Amino acid sequence: MRFNNDFYKGKYFWIGVLGLLFLGDFPWNNVCTVKGIIYLIMIVVGIVSIVGSMFNFSKYFS
């Protein structure tokens, strides 16, 4: 597994950044509501996208 030096040039990195922006408005008191679950899904997608773009996991699945 090789680190991708151009990770910020890919679209998955920026999708990940948008997903992590949902942390700022996360409903910490109401995690089990529909809004909380949607925010949690967006945050997980953001983390997976950023890690995937940094280590270029997409070449293993193509």
C-alpha positions in Angstrom: 0.0 0.0 0.0 1.6 3.2 -1.2 0.8 6.8 0.0 -0.8 8.9 -2.7 1.1 12.2 -2.9 -1.6 13.8 -5.1 -4.5 12.8 -2.8 -6.0 16.4 -2.8 -6.4 16.4 -6.6 -9.0 13.6 -6.6 -12.7 14.0 -6.3 -13.0 11.5 -3.4 -10.9 13.7 -1.1 -13.2 16.7 -1.6 -16.2 14.5 -1.1 -14.6 13.4 2.1 -14.0 17.0 3.2 -17.7 17.8 2.6 -18.6 14.7 4.6 -16.5 15.8 7.5 -18.0 19.3 7.5 -21.2 17.6 8.9 -19.3 17.2 12.2 -19.7 20.9 13.0 -23.5 20.6 13.0 -23.8 17.0 14.3 -26.8 16.6 16.7 -24.9 15.1 19.6 -28.0 15.0 21.9 -30.3 13.3 19.3 -28.1 10.7 17.6 -30.9 8.2 17.3 -33.1 10.5 15.2 -33.4 10.4 11.4 -31.3 13.5 11.2 -28.6 12.0 13.5 -28.4 8.8 11.5 -28.1 10.7 8.2 -25.3 12.9 9.6 -23.5 9.8 10.9 -23.7 8.2 7.5 -22.3 11.4 5.9 -19.4 11.5 8.4 -18.5 7.8 7.8 -18.6 8.3 4.1 -16.3 11.3 4.5 -13.8 9.5 6.6 -13.7 6.5 4.2 -13.3 8.8 1.2 -10.4 10.7 2.7 -8.6 7.6 3.8 -9.3 5.9 0.4 -8.0 8.9 -1.5 -4.8 9.2 0.6 -3.8 5.5 0.1 -5.3 5.1 -3.4 -7.5 2.1 -2.6 -9.4 2.5 -5.8 -6.7 0.7 -7.8 -7.4 -2.5 -5.9 -11.1 -2.5 -6.8 -10.9 -1.7 -10.5 
